[in-house]
Amino acid sequence: MPRARLFTLVVLVMFVVVHAIAIPVALINPGLFETSLAQEDGPLEYGTAIFLLVSALLLIWRGRQLQHLGRRFGAGLTWLYAALYAFVAGEEVSWGQRIFDWQSGSFFVEHNFQAETNLHNLVIGDTQLASTIFGNDLTPVLLAYLILLPILYPLAGWVRKFASALAVPVPSMLHAALAIVASVTMVVIGGVPRQFELYEFAFSLMSLMIFANPRNPDLYGEVSRRGTREESAMGQFNPAE
């Protein structure tokens, strides 16, 4: 079995096991879910931070592949994506503030509703960034990437060209299905305190799978092992062009 697929299988098993544990706990004992799995500095939060950081490292590697292919613009974009993932990983654990026990500056004490050094918990006027920008605004974009892009990718040439131009690692239908499962889970356990810690954890795992085994490996000079049905749908299109 190719290493990328073995890696995907391991992460997929982790996704299934964690959800199989978290969903019953959230439904049967929401308090236990809040104070154990989803607690501040708990397993879901630290797991999310670690897997986002590993995703950033995978993107750095992908950027090097693009650089070796002479696609400097694509490599630069990929390293920008890596920086964003590393940033979110740092934000997830407030840049190690609680781990290393250092104090926030006066600005964050005044404007951060947890008095921590991070941006996503800032309150600017009446706007809380965690729920507005990082929640309501960002979630539809991520779901479009995870669900709509896999559907449109084999159907529309302009979508493939756009993904190639921006060096986007394209999710597969497996990743789309996992995104739907994760979203439905949020509905099923709706109202449980800190339920979105599980959603963030799921996204970090999906990112790992996508970057390790994207639907468009040709972008990175790798040979696609996808089924003939998908290759037929895409025709002779080469995303590296």
N, C-alpha and C positions, 0 to 999 in steps of 0.2 A: 504494500500500500504506500503511495507517495506520502512524503512527510507532511505536506500541506493538508492532505485529506485526513491523515491520522491526527494532526493537531486539531482540525475542525471537529473530528469525532470526539476527542477528549473534551473540548470546550462545550460541545453540544450536550454531552452527558452531564457536565457541570450545570448547564442551564436547566436541564430537566430535573436533576436531583434537587437543586436549590428551590425551584418552584414547587416541586412535589412536597417539600418540607414547609416552605413559607406560606403557601395558600391555606392548608388546613390550620396552621397555627394562627394565622390572621383571622380566619373565620370562627374558630372555636375559642380562642383566647387572645383578643386584640391587644390586651395589656401586655401579655408575654411577648407578642410580636414587637410591640413598641419598645420594650425594655430589654430585649435580648437581641433578636436578629437585626432590627432596624434602629437600634439606639445610636446616639452620638458616639463615634469611635467604636461602633460595633462591627460585626463581620461583613454586613452588606456594604457599609460605608468604606471600610478599608479595602474590601475586595474590589469595589468600584474604582477607587484611586489607583490600586495596583494594576488592574487590567487596563485602565486608561493610559497609564504610563507605559505599559508593555505595547499597547496599540501605537503610542507615539514612537517607540523604538522601531516597530515594524514599518511605520511610515518613513522613518529616516532611512531604513534599508531600501525601501521601495524607491525613495528619492535617489539613492546611489545607483540603483539599476537604471533609472531614467537618465541620469547623468552619463553613465557609460554608453547609453544608446545615442548620446548627443542631444537629448531633449532637455536642454538646460532650463527652459521656461517651465516645463512640466515638473522637473526636479525641484525648482524653487517653490512652485505651488505646493508640492507634496511636503516639503520641509515646513512650509507655512502651516499646513494641516497638522503636521507633527507638533509644532509649537503650540497650536491651539489645544490639542489633546493634552500635552504636558501642562498647559495652563489650567485646564479644567481639573486635571488630576491633583494639582496643587491646591486649587480652590476647594476641592472636596474635603480635604483634611486641614483647611485653613493654613496651608503652607507649613504644617508641622507645629503650629503654635501650641496645641494641647499636648503634643508629644514631647516637645522640648521645653514647654512651660515658660514661654517668653510673653511679655505683655504687649497689648496693642497700644498704638499711639493715640493721642487725644482725638484725632479725626475719626478713627474707627470706633472708639468708645462712644462718641457722640452720635455717629450716623449709622453704625452697624447694629441691627437689632439684637445680635448676640454678643456685641462688643468684641468681635474677633476681627482679625486682619484678613478679610476676603472681600471680594467685590459682590458676589451673588447675594449676600445678606444685607447689602447697603439699602438704606431707606432715603430716597431723595424726594423731599417734599412729602407727597402722599403716595409715592410710587415705591413699592418694594421690588427690587430687581429680581429676586428669587422667583417670585410668582408671576411677574409681568414679562420681563425680557427673557429670562432663562426658563420660564415655564410656558405661559400662554403663547408667546411669540415663537419660541424655538421649537417646541414640540411638533407643530404642524410641518415645519421644514424637515425635521428629522424623519417624520413618518412619510413624507413625500419621497425622501431619499431611499428609505428602507422598503416601501411598498410600491409606490408608483414607478420609480425608476426601473426596478426589475421587470415590471410588466411592459413598459414602453420600450425598453432597450432593444429587444429583438424585433420590434414592430416598426420603429421609426428611424430612418437614417439620420435625421437631424439630431436625434437624441444621442445616438452613438458618436456622432461627430462632436457634439457638445461635451460629452463625457470625456472623450479623448483630448479635446482642446484644453480642458481644465484638469486633466490627469486624475480623473475621479475613479477610484476603485469601485466597481459596480457590484451591488449586492445580487445574490441569486434568489430564486424563488424560495429556497429554504430560509434565507434570512428574512424575506418578506413574511413567510408564515410565522417565524418566531416573533417578528414585530407585532403581528396580529395577536398572537397568543399573549404576549406581554401586555398589550393594550387592553385586551379582554379581561386579563387578570386584574387590571386596575379598576375595571367596572365591577367585577365580582367581589373584590375586597374593598369597594368604595366606602369611604368614611373611616377606615381604620387609620389611626394616627401613624404618620411617617410612612404611609404606604408607598410613596414615590421613591423611597430608597431602593425598593425592589425593582422598580422601573429603570432607575439609573443603572443598577447592577446588570440588568438584562441588556441594556444598551452597550455597556462596556464589553460584555461577552460577545455580542453581535459584531461589534467593531473588530475584535480580535479575529473572528472567523472571516469577516469580509477582507481584511487586509492580508491575512495569511493565504486565502484562497479566493480571490475575486473572480467575478464572472468574466472579466476581460483580461486574462493573464497575458494576452498578446501585447497589451499596453507596455508591459515590462520585459518584453522579449522572450516570454515563456510560451511553451506549446500548450494549447488548450486541449484538455481531455474531456471536454463537455460532449454530450451526446450529439449524434448526427442531426437530430431534429432541430436543436438550437442552432447548430452550424448552418443548416439549410435555411433557417429563417433569416440568418444574418447575411447569407450570400457570401460574396467575396470580399466583404468589407474588412479592412485591416485598420484597427484603431490606432496603430502606431504611425500611420501616415499623417 
